[in-house]
Amino acid sequence: MKKTLLIMLMILTIISCKDEAKSEAEKPSEANEQMSENAKTELQNDGLITVQGTFVYYDDAAVLQTPSGMIGVVVNEKMQDLNKKVQAYKKESTDMVPVTIRGRLFKKPENEIGWENRIEIKEILKVSPPKAGDNEVIRLENKESK
């Protein structure tokens, strides 16, 4: 009798654990739930991706620094629009400003120099002010003694 009760208890425990695992897997991930200002999810079937990072455009080169690495930004009209929006938050021309964009990510052609990954901006979702201390720069000066 005790063996039968113990076996039934183990079977019920195993079955209930399987149900919990299914309910966890069925829940949408946080990335799927996040909505942009334009009510678009990060995962759409239009071939574009959402990228968050810090943006800088300096000396005809645009770069987006993400937690996973650097991405070269294609210089086009949308990039110019983003650069205009970023200017409000810059103190120096080399300051990097946090942005969220949607675009088409692709590899650079083999015969070109630059960052391995590139992104062509299709949509600007968000431009944020930089956190205090993010753009601190050490400046070295050469002072000649007389």
PyMOL commands that set and color helices and strands:
alter all, ss='L'
color gray80, all
select helices_A, chain A and resi 2-26+30-33+77-89
alter helices_A, ss='H'
color red, helices_A
select strands_A, chain A and resi 49-58+61-66+69-73+97-107+117-127
alter strands_A, ss='S'
color yellow, strands_A
deselect
rebuild
show_as cartoon
